[in-house]
Amino acid sequence: MKPIYFVTAIASNERAYRSRCWAWYPNMLGASKAALRNDSDMHEQSYDYLVIEKMSSGVMQIAEQVQWYRWVKGKWKDCSVPKFAKGIVNWCVG
């Protein structure tokens, strides 16, 4: 079975993190294009990060590949793993 690519939006603040798995795609290209186009308004005036995670089927799987984006001046831009997210995996699973 081929892996799929989940797109999850994350709202960060000092007290808590709220996330929503927005969509999945059959490949990284489709997922990253959707992120960069802000398909269906993934920002929603409240989410400031997106993460794309490549996941294979199975029990207790860990993301094989991860790409982060941050909302900057009205669009999603590539970024490194934010400080609050270091050590946290599988945002798409909740």
C-alpha positions as CSV (number, residue, x, y, z in Angstrom):
1,M,0.0,0.0,0.0
2,K,1.3,3.4,-0.9
3,P,1.8,6.1,1.7
4,I,-0.4,9.2,1.8
5,Y,0.4,12.8,2.7
6,F,-1.7,14.5,5.4
7,V,-1.9,18.3,5.7
8,T,-2.6,19.5,9.2
9,A,-3.1,23.1,10.3
10,I,-1.9,24.2,13.7
11,A,-2.7,27.2,15.8
12,S,0.0,27.9,18.3
13,N,0.0,30.1,21.4
14,E,1.7,30.1,24.8
15,R,-0.9,28.0,26.5
16,A,-2.1,25.3,24.1
17,Y,-1.9,24.0,20.5
18,R,-5.0,23.4,18.4
19,S,-4.7,21.3,15.3
20,R,-7.0,20.1,12.5
21,C,-6.1,17.6,9.9
22,W,-7.3,19.4,6.7
23,A,-6.7,16.9,3.9
24,W,-4.7,14.1,2.5
25,Y,-3.1,13.6,-0.9
26,P,-1.5,10.7,-2.8
27,N,1.8,12.5,-3.2
28,M,3.9,15.4,-1.7
29,L,3.6,17.5,-4.8
30,G,-0.2,17.6,-4.5
31,A,-0.1,18.3,-0.8
32,S,2.5,21.1,-1.1
33,K,0.7,22.8,-4.0
34,A,-2.6,22.7,-1.9
35,A,-0.7,24.3,1.0
36,L,0.9,27.0,-1.1
37,R,-2.4,27.9,-2.7
38,N,-4.1,27.9,0.8
39,D,-6.8,25.6,-0.6
40,S,-10.1,26.1,1.1
41,D,-8.6,28.7,3.4
42,M,-6.4,26.5,5.6
43,H,-5.3,29.7,7.4
44,E,-8.8,30.6,8.5
45,Q,-7.4,33.6,10.4
46,S,-6.4,31.3,13.2
47,Y,-3.9,28.7,12.1
48,D,-0.3,29.9,11.8
49,Y,1.5,26.6,10.9
50,L,0.9,23.8,8.5
51,V,2.6,20.4,8.5
52,I,2.6,17.8,5.8
53,E,3.3,14.3,7.0
54,K,4.0,11.2,4.9
55,M,2.4,8.3,6.5
56,S,2.3,4.6,5.6
57,S,-0.5,2.2,6.7
58,G,-0.2,0.3,9.9
59,V,-0.6,0.5,13.6
60,M,1.4,3.2,15.6
61,Q,3.2,4.5,12.4
62,I,5.5,7.5,12.7
63,A,5.7,10.1,9.9
64,E,8.4,9.2,7.4
65,Q,8.8,12.7,6.0
66,V,7.7,16.1,7.3
67,Q,7.4,19.5,5.7
68,W,6.5,22.6,7.7
69,Y,5.0,25.9,6.6
70,R,4.3,29.2,8.5
71,W,1.8,31.8,7.6
72,V,3.8,35.0,6.8
73,K,2.3,38.1,5.2
74,G,-0.7,36.5,3.7
75,K,0.8,33.2,2.5
76,W,2.3,29.9,3.5
77,K,6.1,29.8,3.5
78,D,8.5,26.9,4.1
79,C,10.0,26.9,7.6
80,S,11.9,24.7,9.9
81,V,10.3,22.8,12.7
82,P,8.9,25.4,15.2
83,K,10.3,25.3,18.7
84,F,7.0,24.2,20.2
85,A,6.7,21.3,17.8
86,K,10.2,19.7,18.4
87,G,9.7,16.2,19.7
88,I,6.1,16.0,18.7
89,V,5.1,13.6,15.9
90,N,2.0,12.6,14.0
91,W,0.1,15.8,14.1
92,C,-2.4,14.3,11.6
93,V,-3.5,11.6,14.0
94,G,-4.3,14.0,16.8
